[in-house]
Amino acid sequence: MRGSGYNPRFLEALDLAMSDSHHPIEHSSPIKTPKQLIIAVVLSFIVPVLVIVMLAQLAVGSKKAPAGADAAASEEAVAKRLKPAGSVAVVDANAPVQIRDGKTVAEAACVACHATGAMNAPKIGDKAAWGKLTGRGLDVLTASAIKGVRQMPPRGGNPDIPDVEIARAIAYMANQSGGNLKEPAAPAPAPAAAKTAAAATPAMAVAAAPAAGDAAKGKSIYDSSCAACHTAGVAGAPKAGDKAAWAPRLKTGKDALYASVLKGKGAMPAKGGNTSLSDADIKASVDYLIGLVK
């Protein structure tokens, strides 16, 4: 074998190495006991559940409800969105008329002039001015207010105010100015026998509440709080329907007119003297006056 150049030992070693390379490699599993198998099965259920719970908490946490003032504002906004466009009013035609007290009437219809003394109207609290009037008696003062006196229009410019409310308003203003007039009682309701058969059954009236700013609401506010000055042009107030007087004011725009009435201008006090009116009420009355000259 020397002449052929082959080494028998080398060939034997090579054959052994090649036979070993064909033996399969054994792999060992990490799970070697029943206990480990049980733990692996349990974890395969628990881990996905924990992942789902964490994702749900993240989703809910990003949409937390606002707290404090923000929460109240949010609830108010929802309530406004859910508020119906109209409401149903059930009115009993035979129900007694609610007569307002003198303070309520005065604040709604009289203070525009009597709180500021516009056009020489006796100011509330001026004992000297009211002292000259109270001596005439409540009946005489009431009759003058109903008919109108000097630059004050009849019933203070609001024809819907009943006589007894006018008398009550005068008594209140006089008593706030040192007087001692007795506020008249509300008239007794008509006896049942005088009611007609047609009125025996309560009338059910269904009316949709007027939207803020519409003509009906504006007229109502004008009649109760603005007519006293704007009907007769008291203290330079532009008369209702006077296009020439309103023309320069209209050029300033609605926002400027709203601001003038809300803050007061010239002899006109803020909100026409009736501070109980909301900003929306004031704007509705201004819209009504503007509509009269368009």
C-alpha positions in Angstrom: 0.0 0.0 0.0 3.0 2.2 0.2 3.4 2.4 -3.5 -0.2 3.4 -4.0 0.1 6.4 -1.5 -2.9 5.3 0.6 -2.8 5.4 4.4 -5.2 2.7 5.9 -5.5 4.5 9.3 -6.4 7.8 7.6 -9.1 6.1 5.6 -10.5 4.4 8.7 -10.6 7.7 10.7 -12.3 9.4 7.7 -14.9 6.7 7.5 -15.7 6.9 11.2 -16.1 10.7 11.0 -18.5 10.4 8.1 -20.6 7.8 9.9 -20.9 10.1 13.0 -22.1 13.1 11.0 -25.2 11.2 9.9 -26.4 10.6 13.4 -29.5 12.7 14.3 -29.0 15.5 16.9 -31.2 15.0 20.0 -33.3 18.0 21.2 -34.4 18.4 24.8 -37.8 20.0 25.7 -38.1 22.7 28.5 -41.1 20.9 29.9 -39.8 17.8 31.6 -42.3 17.2 34.4 -46.1 17.1 34.8 -45.9 20.2 37.1 -44.2 22.2 34.4 -46.8 21.2 31.9 -49.7 22.4 34.2 -48.0 25.7 34.7 -47.5 26.2 31.0 -51.2 25.5 30.3 -52.4 27.9 33.0 -50.2 30.7 31.8 -51.5 30.2 28.2 -54.9 31.2 29.5 -54.0 33.9 32.1 -51.6 36.0 29.9 -54.1 36.7 27.1 -56.8 37.7 29.7 -54.4 40.1 31.4 -53.5 41.7 28.1 -57.2 42.2 27.2 -57.9 43.8 30.6 -54.9 46.2 30.3 -56.0 47.3 26.8 -59.6 47.9 28.1 -58.3 50.1 30.9 -56.2 52.2 28.6 -59.2 52.7 26.3 -61.5 53.8 29.2 -58.9 56.0 30.8 -58.5 58.1 27.7 -62.3 59.0 27.9 -62.7 60.0 31.6 -65.5 62.4 32.4 -64.4 65.9 33.3 -64.5 66.9 36.9 -65.6 70.0 38.8 -66.8 73.0 36.7 -66.0 71.1 33.4 -68.4 68.3 34.5 -71.2 70.8 35.3 -70.7 72.5 32.0 -70.8 69.2 30.2 -74.0 68.2 32.0 -75.5 71.6 31.2 -74.6 71.2 27.5 -76.2 67.8 27.4 -79.4 69.1 29.1 -79.6 71.9 26.5 -79.3 69.5 23.6 -82.0 67.3 25.1 -84.4 70.3 25.9 -87.5 70.1 23.7 -88.1 72.9 21.2 -91.5 73.7 22.7 -93.4 73.1 25.9 -97.1 72.3 26.7 -98.9 74.8 28.9 -102.2 73.7 30.5 -104.2 76.7 31.4 -107.4 76.7 33.4 -109.6 79.6 32.0 -111.4 79.7 35.4 -108.3 80.0 37.5 -108.0 83.3 39.4 -105.8 85.9 37.9 -102.5 86.3 39.7 -102.1 89.9 40.7 -98.5 91.0 41.1 -97.3 93.0 44.2 -96.3 96.6 43.9 -92.5 96.0 44.0 -92.7 93.5 41.1 -94.8 95.9 39.0 -92.6 98.9 39.7 -89.4 97.0 38.9 -90.9 95.7 35.6 -92.6 98.9 34.3 -91.8 102.0 36.3 -88.1 102.1 37.3 -87.0 103.1 33.8 -88.2 106.7 34.7 -88.8 106.7 38.4 -85.4 105.2 39.3 -83.5 107.9 37.3 -86.0 110.9 37.5 -86.1 111.0 33.7 -88.3 113.8 32.4 -88.9 115.1 36.0 -90.5 111.8 37.1 -90.5 111.6 40.9 -87.5 109.4 41.8 -88.0 106.5 44.2 -86.6 107.5 47.5 -87.1 111.3 47.0 -89.2 112.1 50.0 -89.7 115.7 49.0 -91.1 114.9 45.6 -93.3 112.1 46.7 -94.5 114.0 49.8 -96.3 116.5 47.5 -98.0 113.6 45.7 -99.1 111.3 48.5 -101.3 114.0 50.0 -103.6 113.6 47.0 -104.5 110.1 47.9 -103.8 106.8 46.2 -107.0 106.9 44.1 -106.2 110.2 42.5 -102.6 109.1 41.8 -103.8 105.9 40.3 -106.3 107.6 38.0 -103.6 110.0 36.8 -101.3 107.0 36.0 -104.0 105.2 34.2 -104.8 108.2 32.0 -101.3 109.4 31.6 -99.8 112.6 33.0 -97.5 115.0 31.3 -94.9 113.0 29.4 -95.9 109.7 31.1 -98.1 107.6 28.7 -101.2 105.9 30.0 -100.5 103.0 32.3 -96.8 103.7 32.0 -96.9 102.7 28.4 -98.1 99.1 29.0 -101.9 98.8 28.4 -101.9 95.3 29.8 -101.2 96.3 33.4 -104.5 96.2 35.3 -105.7 99.0 37.5 -105.0 97.2 40.8 -101.4 96.6 39.8 -100.9 100.3 38.9 -102.2 101.2 42.3 -99.9 98.7 44.0 -96.9 100.0 42.1 -97.7 103.6 43.1 -98.1 102.6 46.8 -94.8 100.8 46.7 -92.9 103.7 45.2 -94.5 106.2 47.5 -93.8 104.0 50.6 -90.2 103.7 49.5 -90.0 107.4 49.6 -91.4 108.1 53.1 -95.1 107.6 52.3 -97.6 105.4 54.2 -100.1 104.3 51.5 -101.9 101.0 51.9 -101.3 98.6 49.0 -104.7 97.6 47.7 -105.8 94.0 48.0 -106.4 91.8 45.0 -110.0 91.9 43.7 -112.2 89.0 44.7 -112.8 86.4 42.0 -116.1 86.5 40.2 -118.8 84.3 41.9 -119.4 80.8 40.4 -123.0 81.7 39.5 -121.8 84.4 37.2 -119.8 82.0 35.1 -121.3 80.9 31.8 -122.0 77.3 31.0 -119.3 77.5 28.3 -116.8 78.5 30.9 -117.8 75.7 33.3 -115.3 73.3 31.8 -111.7 74.3 32.2 -110.2 75.2 28.8 -107.1 73.4 27.9 -104.7 75.5 25.9 -101.7 73.9 24.3 -99.1 76.4 23.2 -95.6 76.0 22.1 -93.1 78.1 24.0 -91.8 80.9 21.8 -88.2 80.7 20.9 -85.9 83.2 22.5 -85.7 86.3 20.4 -88.9 85.9 18.5 -91.3 88.7 17.9 -93.9 87.6 20.5 -91.4 87.5 23.3 -89.8 90.8 22.2 -93.2 92.5 22.2 -94.0 91.2 25.6 -90.8 92.5 27.1 -91.2 95.8 25.3 -94.7 96.3 26.6 -93.7 95.6 30.2 -90.3 97.3 30.4 -89.7 99.6 27.4 -93.0 101.1 26.3 -93.0 103.7 29.1 -90.2 105.6 27.4 -90.2 104.5 23.8 -94.0 105.0 23.2 -93.8 108.7 24.1 -90.1 109.4 23.4 -89.3 110.1 27.1 -85.9 111.5 27.7 -84.9 111.4 24.1 -85.7 107.7 23.7 -86.4 106.9 20.0 -90.1 106.3 19.6 -91.2 102.8 18.5 -91.8 102.8 14.8 -90.1 106.1 14.1 -87.8 105.2 11.2 -86.1 108.6 11.1 -85.1 108.3 14.8 -83.9 104.7 14.5 -82.0 105.1 11.2 -78.7 106.3 12.7 -78.9 103.7 15.4 -79.5 100.9 12.9 -76.3 101.9 11.2 -74.3 101.0 14.3 -75.4 97.4 14.1 -77.4 95.2 16.4 -74.4 94.4 18.7 -74.0 98.1 19.4 -77.7 98.5 20.2 -77.6 95.4 22.4 -74.6 96.8 24.3 -76.3 100.2 24.8 -79.4 98.7 26.4 -77.5 96.2 28.5 -75.1 98.8 29.9 -77.3 101.8 29.8 -76.9 105.0 27.7 -77.9 108.6 28.4 -80.9 108.8 30.6 -81.7 105.1 30.1 -80.4 102.9 32.9 -78.9 99.5 32.3 -81.5 97.0 31.0 -84.0 99.8 30.9 -84.1 99.8 34.7 -85.3 96.2 35.0 -82.2 94.3 36.1 -84.2 91.1 36.4 -84.3 90.7 32.6 -81.8 88.4 31.1 -79.5 89.4 28.3 -81.6 87.3 25.9 -84.7 89.2 27.0 -83.1 92.5 26.3 -81.9 91.4 22.9 -85.4 90.1 22.1 -86.9 93.5 22.9 -84.3 95.3 20.8 -85.1 92.9 17.9 -88.8 93.8 18.3 -88.1 97.5 18.1 -85.9 97.1 15.1 -88.6 95.0 13.4 -91.0 97.9 13.7 -88.9 100.2 11.5 -87.9 97.7 8.8 
